[in-house]
Amino acid sequence: MKSEQEFLYAISAITLEIKTQFPDMSQYLGSPPLPDRTNPAITISTLRDYYASLAQFMLYYKRYHLQKIQSTQN
């Protein structure tokens, strides 16, 4: 299992990749998890879930982006 620092690094890396390779996608990024009354602490589970959502979103967007490029080339 990854540590909190490893998840924070992974989240930073994937966010940077999104912002540099797919800047138009940045507008759809949600805010990172923040503590609130129902979840007063950010846990490794919270970070893992947030990273997984970013990774899935980027994968979906890459597929969409590639399809869009391929359809314009045909």
Secondary structure, DSSP 8 states (H G I E B T S, - for coil): ---HHHHHHHHHHHHHHHHHH-GGGGGG--------SS--S--HHHHHHHHHHHHHHHHHHHHHHHHHHHHHH-
